[in-house]
Amino acid sequence: MEEGNGPLPSEPPPLPYSLRTRKKAIAIFWTIFVIDTLGQPLILYWTLWYLTDLSHNLVFSIVTACLGGVSVFEYFYRLYNLFRKGSRARPLNAKKSRLDFFHWNFTIVWLFLAVELIVGSVPAEPFVRLIAMVLPTVMFYFGIVHLSLDILRMAGFKAPFRISSTPKGSAMPTALYALIEDVVAVDGGGGQIYRYALRTRYLSSPYFRRMLFEMNCFWSGGSIIFAAAITAVIFTVSEPVAFTLGWTLPFAWAGVWTLITIPWVQSDLRREKKAWAENRGQGGILWVDDIAAPTARTRFASVQDRFTPWTRDKQSAPSTPSADGVDGLSHSPGVTANVTDSVSHDLENMPDSVDSMHEEKKVGDLEAK
């Protein structure tokens, strides 16, 4: 994957992963997860609190001890997959001791939750409202982290450290890209083959990057807003209602957001494919995370125009990338130097990672494409 290495394909680079073939596994996982994270704490709370003579402290000791079994298993399962010898799940070119970005956040948020649960359940009369804040805390954390990353991205900051497969010093990746890469590669079994394919798609398609940026703002912004609303409810209503709503409302919000996201993404992927075929989704610098790269209008922008026509900008069709990979800037030495530096950061050592996978036929097929 080098700059200017031949004509671009007629379609965006494919992603070798399908959710359709994994529907059963996904359904089983989420069923167990919902039972463990939603059903179990509510059932234990209402039955032990109102139908037994156990002390309130003991009730919540039992509730918190039984909480998060699936998440704990998933944490150590991911840790094993990332650390084991010959792992094909860890980020591209990452050392054995390097965790991916999602696992670092997974660790930090669990530390926050552990403090909340311990402080809330230790007193003789537990802080029920604090224990009800477990899921809103997760919403706050990931919402703030993901939104902050994209704000830094738009401000032009570079990655201060490796963010999964994005090398230090590269353009700050949109947070949703890192999340998808890590979850599909490790939890979904896509491995480094998927990490490489996703990075190829991400660097080659400005439309894809714009879609992920907008989707990240939708989820992270919504997460923060609704976490704040749920927090207000928790500290307003009675404790039994607060505990119930604190564990149920986040799932309700996630369900609604998912129902909105599915057709949105499907529509945008069709638009990306059409734009690519018309050569309108390939503006900017080839194989570089060019934040300012022009692209076709996304679905979000189209919907926004309907409600706020006064904010509509005149859109010119993105120009075709030039042969040297710099669109309309090839005569500027300073810009060319910056582009070369950006390319070296974005693709740093990536060929080494691919070479290390040559023994696997799937990778060979992927590179041939």
C-alpha positions in Angstrom: 0.0 0.0 0.0 2.2 2.8 -1.3 1.4 6.2 -2.6 0.7 6.3 -6.4 1.1 2.5 -6.8 -1.3 2.2 -9.8 -4.9 2.9 -10.7 -7.5 2.8 -7.9 -10.1 0.0 -8.0 -13.6 0.8 -9.1 -14.9 0.1 -5.5 -13.7 1.0 -2.0 -11.2 -1.6 -0.6 -13.3 -4.4 0.9 -13.5 -5.3 4.5 -13.1 -9.1 5.0 -15.7 -9.4 7.7 -19.4 -10.0 7.8 -21.9 -9.7 10.6 -24.5 -11.7 8.7 -22.5 -14.9 9.1 -22.1 -14.3 12.8 -25.7 -13.5 13.7 -26.1 -16.5 16.0 -22.9 -15.8 17.9 -23.7 -12.1 18.3 -27.3 -12.9 19.5 -26.0 -15.4 22.1 -23.3 -13.0 23.4 -25.7 -10.0 23.7 -28.4 -12.2 25.3 -25.9 -13.4 28.0 -24.5 -9.8 28.4 -28.0 -8.3 28.9 -29.0 -11.0 31.4 -25.7 -10.5 33.3 -25.6 -6.7 33.2 -29.3 -5.8 33.3 -31.4 -8.7 34.5 -29.2 -10.1 37.3 -28.6 -6.9 39.3 -32.3 -5.9 39.2 -33.5 -9.4 40.1 -31.1 -9.7 43.0 -31.8 -6.3 44.3 -35.6 -6.5 44.3 -35.7 -10.1 45.6 -33.0 -9.8 48.3 -34.0 -6.3 49.4 -37.7 -6.9 49.7 -38.1 -10.7 50.1 -35.4 -11.5 52.6 -34.2 -10.4 56.0 -30.6 -9.9 54.9 -28.9 -6.6 55.8 -28.8 -4.0 53.2 -25.0 -4.1 53.2 -25.1 -7.9 52.5 -27.7 -7.5 49.8 -25.4 -5.1 47.8 -22.3 -7.2 48.6 -24.1 -10.1 46.8 -25.3 -7.8 44.0 -21.8 -6.3 43.3 -20.1 -9.7 43.7 -22.2 -11.2 41.0 -22.0 -8.3 38.7 -20.1 -8.2 35.4 -19.1 -11.8 35.0 -19.3 -11.6 31.2 -17.3 -8.4 31.2 -14.6 -9.9 33.4 -14.4 -12.9 31.2 -14.2 -10.7 28.1 -11.4 -8.6 29.7 -9.1 -11.6 30.3 -10.1 -13.2 27.0 -8.9 -10.1 25.2 -5.8 -9.9 27.3 -4.9 -13.5 26.4 -5.5 -12.9 22.7 -3.3 -9.8 22.7 -0.5 -11.2 24.8 -0.2 -14.8 23.6 2.7 -15.9 21.5 2.2 -15.5 17.8 -1.0 -13.5 18.4 -2.6 -12.3 15.1 -5.0 -10.1 17.0 -2.7 -7.4 18.4 -2.3 -4.0 16.5 -0.2 -3.9 13.4 3.6 -3.7 14.2 2.8 -3.6 17.9 5.1 -5.3 20.4 3.9 -8.2 22.5 3.6 -6.1 25.6 1.4 -3.5 23.8 -2.4 -3.5 24.4 -4.8 -2.0 21.9 -6.5 1.3 22.6 -9.8 -0.3 23.6 -8.2 -2.5 26.2 -6.5 0.4 27.9 -9.8 2.2 28.1 -11.5 -1.1 29.2 -9.0 -1.2 32.1 -9.4 2.4 33.1 -13.2 2.3 33.1 -13.2 -0.9 35.2 -11.0 0.9 37.8 -13.6 3.7 38.0 -16.4 1.2 38.4 -14.5 -0.8 41.0 -14.2 2.4 43.1 -17.8 3.2 42.7 -19.0 -0.3 43.7 -16.7 -0.5 46.7 -17.5 3.0 48.0 -21.2 2.4 47.3 -21.6 -1.0 48.9 -19.3 -1.0 51.9 -21.3 1.3 54.3 -24.0 -0.4 56.5 -26.5 1.6 54.5 -25.2 1.4 50.9 -25.2 4.4 48.6 -27.9 3.0 46.3 -27.7 6.0 43.9 -24.0 5.7 43.5 -24.3 2.0 42.6 -27.0 2.9 40.1 -24.4 5.2 38.4 -22.3 2.2 37.0 -23.6 2.3 33.4 -23.9 6.1 33.2 -20.3 6.3 34.3 -19.4 4.0 31.4 -21.4 6.3 29.1 -19.6 9.4 30.5 -16.2 7.9 30.2 -16.3 6.6 26.6 -18.3 9.6 25.4 -15.8 12.1 26.8 -12.7 10.1 25.6 -14.1 9.5 22.1 -15.4 13.1 21.6 -12.1 14.5 22.9 -10.1 12.5 20.4 -12.1 13.8 17.5 -11.9 17.4 18.8 -8.1 17.0 18.9 -8.3 15.5 15.4 -10.2 18.5 14.0 -7.8 20.8 15.8 -4.9 19.3 13.9 -3.2 17.4 16.7 -1.0 14.4 16.0 -1.3 11.1 17.9 0.8 11.5 21.1 1.2 7.8 21.3 0.3 4.7 19.3 -3.5 4.3 19.1 -3.9 0.7 18.2 -2.5 0.4 14.6 -2.1 4.2 14.2 1.6 5.1 14.8 2.6 7.9 17.1 2.9 11.1 15.2 0.3 10.3 12.6 -2.9 12.3 12.3 -5.1 11.7 15.2 -7.6 9.0 14.1 -11.3 9.3 14.6 -12.0 7.4 17.8 -14.7 5.2 16.2 -12.1 3.9 13.8 -9.9 2.7 16.6 -12.9 1.2 18.5 -14.1 -0.8 15.4 -10.6 -2.0 14.6 -10.0 -3.3 18.1 -13.4 -4.9 18.8 -13.6 -6.6 15.4 -10.0 -7.7 15.4 -9.9 -9.2 18.9 -13.5 -9.8 20.1 -14.8 -10.6 16.7 -11.9 -12.7 15.6 -11.0 -10.6 12.6 -7.3 -10.4 13.6 -4.6 -8.5 11.9 -6.1 -9.3 8.5 -9.1 -7.1 9.4 -6.9 -4.4 11.0 -4.9 -4.1 7.8 -8.0 -4.1 5.6 -9.7 -1.5 7.7 -6.6 0.7 7.7 -6.4 0.4 3.9 -10.1 1.5 3.6 -9.7 4.3 6.2 -6.6 5.8 4.5 -8.0 5.5 0.9 -11.5 6.8 1.4 -12.2 10.3 2.7 -15.9 9.5 2.6 -15.4 6.6 5.0 -13.4 8.7 7.4 -16.1 11.4 7.3 -18.8 8.9 8.0 -16.9 7.5 11.0 -16.3 11.0 12.3 -20.0 11.9 12.1 -21.0 8.6 13.6 -18.5 9.0 16.5 -20.0 12.5 17.3 -23.5 11.0 17.2 -22.6 8.2 19.7 -20.2 10.1 22.0 -22.2 13.3 22.1 -25.4 11.3 22.7 -23.7 9.3 25.3 -22.7 12.3 27.3 -26.0 14.1 27.0 -28.1 11.0 28.0 -25.7 10.1 30.8 -26.2 13.5 32.2 -30.0 13.2 31.9 -29.9 9.7 33.5 -27.7 11.1 36.3 -30.2 13.8 37.0 -33.0 11.2 37.2 -31.0 9.0 39.5 -30.5 11.8 42.0 -34.0 13.0 41.9 -36.3 10.0 42.2 -36.6 7.5 45.1 -33.8 5.0 45.6 -35.6 1.9 44.3 -36.7 3.7 41.2 -33.2 5.3 40.8 -31.5 1.9 40.9 -33.9 0.4 38.4 -33.7 3.3 36.0 -29.9 3.6 36.4 -29.5 0.0 35.0 -32.3 0.1 32.4 -32.2 3.5 30.7 -28.7 3.1 29.3 -29.8 0.0 27.5 -32.9 1.8 26.2 -30.7 4.6 24.9 -28.2 2.2 23.3 -31.1 0.3 21.6 -32.6 3.5 20.1 -29.2 4.7 18.9 -28.5 1.3 17.3 -31.8 1.4 15.4 -30.9 4.8 14.1 -27.3 3.8 13.3 -28.0 0.6 11.2 -29.9 2.3 8.3 -27.7 5.4 8.5 -24.5 3.3 8.0 -26.1 1.2 5.3 -27.1 4.4 3.4 -23.7 6.0 3.8 -21.9 2.8 2.6 -24.0 2.9 -0.6 -23.2 6.6 -1.0 -19.5 5.9 -0.5 -19.6 3.2 -3.2 -21.4 5.5 -5.6 -19.1 8.4 -4.9 -16.1 6.1 -5.4 -17.4 4.9 -8.8 -17.9 8.5 -9.9 -14.4 9.4 -8.6 -15.9 11.9 -6.1 -14.9 10.0 -3.0 -11.2 10.0 -3.6 -10.1 13.6 -3.1 -7.1 14.7 -1.1 -3.9 12.8 -0.7 -3.7 9.1 -1.6 -3.2 6.7 1.4 -3.0 9.6 3.9 -5.4 10.5 6.6 -6.0 13.9 5.1 -8.5 15.6 7.4 -9.2 18.4 4.8 -9.7 16.0 1.9 -12.9 16.9 -0.1 -15.5 14.2 -0.3 -19.1 13.7 -1.5 -21.9 14.9 0.8 -22.7 12.3 3.5 -26.2 11.4 4.6 -25.8 13.4 7.8 -24.8 16.5 5.8 -27.8 16.0 3.4 -30.2 15.7 6.3 -28.7 18.7 8.0 -29.2 20.8 4.9 -32.9 20.1 5.0 -33.3 21.5 8.5 -30.7 24.2 8.3 -30.5 25.4 4.7 -28.7 28.6 5.7 -25.7 26.6 6.7 -25.3 24.9 3.4 -22.0 25.3 1.7 -21.5 25.3 -2.0 -20.0 21.9 -2.7 -17.5 21.4 -5.5 -16.8 17.8 -6.6 -13.6 16.5 -5.1 -10.8 16.5 -7.6 -9.0 13.4 -8.7 -5.8 12.7 -6.9 -2.8 13.6 -9.0 -0.2 11.0 -10.0 2.2 12.0 -7.3 -0.5 11.7 -4.7 -0.9 15.4 -4.0 -4.1 17.0 -5.3 -3.3 20.4 -6.7 -0.3 20.9 -4.4 2.5 19.2 -6.3 4.3 22.4 -7.0 4.6 23.4 -3.4 7.8 22.1 -1.8 6.7 22.8 1.7 3.4 21.0 1.3 5.1 18.1 -0.5 7.5 17.8 2.5 4.6 17.7 4.9 2.8 15.1 2.8 5.9 12.9 2.7 6.2 13.1 6.4 2.6 12.3 6.9 2.8 9.3 4.6 5.8 8.0 6.5 3.9 8.2 9.8 0.7 6.7 8.6 2.4 3.8 6.8 5.3 3.4 9.2 6.4 -0.2 9.3 3.1 -1.4 7.8 4.8 -3.5 5.1 6.7 -5.3 7.9 3.4 -6.3 9.4 2.1 -7.6 6.1 5.3 -9.5 5.4 4.9 -11.2 8.8 1.6 -12.6 7.7 2.7 -13.9 4.3 2.4 -17.4 5.5 -1.3 -17.1 5.8 -3.1 -17.5 2.5 -5.8 -15.0 3.4 -3.4 -12.2 3.8 -1.9 -13.1 0.4 -5.3 -13.0 -1.2 -6.0 -9.7 0.5 -2.8 -8.1 -0.7 -3.5 -9.4 -4.2 -6.8 -7.5 -4.2 
